[in-house]
Structure formats: C-alpha cells, structure tokens
Amino acid sequence: QVQLVESGGGSVQAGGSLKLSCAASGSIHTTCGMGWSRQAPGKERELVSFISSDFTTTYADSVRGRFTISQDNAKNTLYLQMNSLKPEDSAMYYCAASRCPSVGVGRSRLLDAGFYNYWGQGTQVTVTS
C-alpha cells in the first residue's frame, strides 16, 4: 500500500501562484510515477500532470506552461507549482501514484485516471477573479 497526503491548497486571486505538496509513504517502490489530478464540482476528474520514474514530465493542455511538476525523492515528496492561476483552475487537487511501467507509455494513457492505483484525499484550490 502507498499513502499519499496532499497539502498547500488555499484561496488565491487570479494571476497568483500556489505550490502543492504530496508526501508519499509505504510501498513507494511498487510505483513508477506520480501525478496530479483535479476535480471541480459537477465535472469529471482531470489528470493535469505526471512525472515518471525517469523524471519525464507530461502536462494536460489546460495547464501546460503554467504548472510545473517536480519531485524530491530524498523526501518522498511530489510538488505542483501552479502559476498564472485562473478561476477555472479551482478544484480539489489529488496526488496519485501510477502503475508500472511508466517509461514509454503514451501521453493519453499517462493522463488517464485508470493508470493510477493510489490516490490521496485531496487539497482544495480556489481561484477568485
């Protein structure tokens, strides 16, 4: 089992920034990548970013150029730096750990919720206009 705990959410004005963190513990060695997803009320869950075991990153079109995913393996922590935030970025943000392998997997699969088998409880991000 892998446990994931997100933090760093909050309320920010449009154009502002937030940095989310996700602390991972447990059988991390059984996973091959980490990602961030979000879900707004009444909308489907959207995978926004992924980082593989070889540090290759993938982004959804909606966040590319504004969000940056990174990880600190020494701290078992995943990050999501979110800049130029928009009201439509408001959602619950979830950290997720992926199945194996992740290297060589196509972008559409990496951004599919079914590729992930562990999820955190989420942290709320609200962007006001």
KAQUI-V548744 format. One record per helix or strand of 3 or more residues. SS is the DSSP state (helix for helix, strand for strand). FROM is the first residue (numbers start at 0). TO is the last residue. If there is no record, write none. Layout:
<<SS	FROM	TO> <SS	FROM	TO>>
This chain:
<<strand	1	6> <strand	9	12> <strand	17	25> <helix	27	29> <strand	32	38> <strand	45	51> <strand	56	58> <strand	66	71> <strand	76	81> <helix	86	88> <strand	90	97> <helix	106	109> <helix	112	114> <strand	115	118> <strand	122	127>>
